[in-house]
Each structure stands twice: as structure tokens, then as C-alpha cells.
Amino acid sequence: MTDKARATAAGEKANILIVDDRPANLVALKSILTGLSQNIVTARSGVEALKRLLEREYAVVLLDVNMAEMDGFETAGYIRT
């Protein structure tokens, strides 16, 4: 079991990042995930998502693949590196 899994199992909240350039989608996804009682963070672009990733670690990142400046595939590529 990883340290993150142990921390989550011990009661610490996991960080979840939602990335979408449409505000309505962010609201909808956040409202769905709020029931998980975890830390939900949103970003409106790939660039903003990368900035958020520099601030803290995330257990899950949900990416929209169709975004204007940097799509989800490109963002995912930067995250992996």
C-alpha cells in the first residue's frame, strides 16, 4: 500500500482536480464529487491545471479532452513528464 493510500485509509482527504474550460461542467462535476467528502479543486484550462499541480499532489485528475488553448491530451502529457 502506498503512503497516499495509507493516508486516505487513515481518514485524510484526497485531493481531486477537475479540469474543464466550461464553467457549467465544473459545477456539475464538483456537485457530483462533493458527496465523496474529498478536497475538490477546479481549473479552467490546462495551464491552470499545471499550476495547481505545482501547489499540491492529487490522487485523481479529471481532464476534459476538448479545451481551447491546451487540450486534455497535451495537458496529460505534461503531467506525465
Secondary structure, 3 states (H helix, E strand, C coil): CCHHHHHHHCCCCCEEEEECCCHHHHHHHHHHHHHHCCEEEEECCHHHHHHHHHHCCCCEEEECCCCCCCCHHHHHHHHHC
